Amino acid sequence: MISEILGYMFVERLSLNEISLKMSMSVEQLKDRLRIMEQMGYLRKLDSDLSLSCNSCSSCKICHDSDLGSGQYTLTEKGSRLIKR
């Protein structure tokens, strides 16, 4: 499930809403999984001030959304290794 979520986020570049629909879970359940994945070292949540700036970001659909309050995540080296398998 971890590699599937990371693939949707960083390969297919889907929004949290799109990912939650594909995985048949609520956005809140997905956010819980993202928090766990962050604790496990697969993701890193960027500073909220940085996540509001889209100038240098290639992950347009993952950035801060006022309806979701999701913030922006970046893939760690550990997460990158997992999705390259």
N, C-alpha and C positions, 0 to 999 in steps of 0.2 A: 504494500500500500504506500509506503514512503516513496519508493522510486516512481510509482504512478503519479502521485501528487507533484513531485519535483518535475517530472516530465511534462505534466500539464502546465506547470508554472513557467518553466524555463526553456522548454523545447517548443511546445505548442503556444506558449504565451497566452494562456486563457485567464480570464478574470476569476475571482473567487466565486462569483455567482455561477459562471460556466462550469467550473470544476465541481462545485457542490452538486449541480444538476447531473453531471456525468457520473458522479460517484454515489448518487442517491442519498445524499445527506444534507443537512441544513448548513447554512453558512456558519452558524455558531459551532457546529460540530467540526467543520473544516478548520475554523480558527483555533479550536482546542488542539487539533492535530498539528497545526503549524507551530503552536507554542511548545508542544512536546518535541517536535522536530528541531526547533531552535535549541531547546535544552539538550538534545542529543548531539548537537553540533552539525546538523545538515544545512541549516539556514542561519542567517543573521539578520535581525531586524535593524534597518537603518534608522538613524536619528530622525525624529519627526520633522525637524527643520529641513533636513536634506531631502526627505521623501516628498516634500511639496514642490521641489524644483525638478522640472522634467527636462531641462536643457541637456544634460549629459547621460540620460537614462535610455537604455534600449528596451526596457520592459514596460512599455506604456500601459498595458492593461493591468499591471500588478500594483501600480502606485496607489497612493492615498485616495480613497473614495469616501466622501462624507457620509454616505448612506451605510457603508460597511465599517468605516473606521479601521481599515485593515493595516494601513501603513505600508511601507515598501520593504521587501525582503531581498537579500542577496544570497546567492548560493555560496556555500563554503567549499573548501577543497574536498572535504569529506563528502558533501552532497554531490559535487561534480564527479567524483569517482564513482558514486553509486549510479548516476544516470548514464554514465559512459559504458557500463557493463552490457 
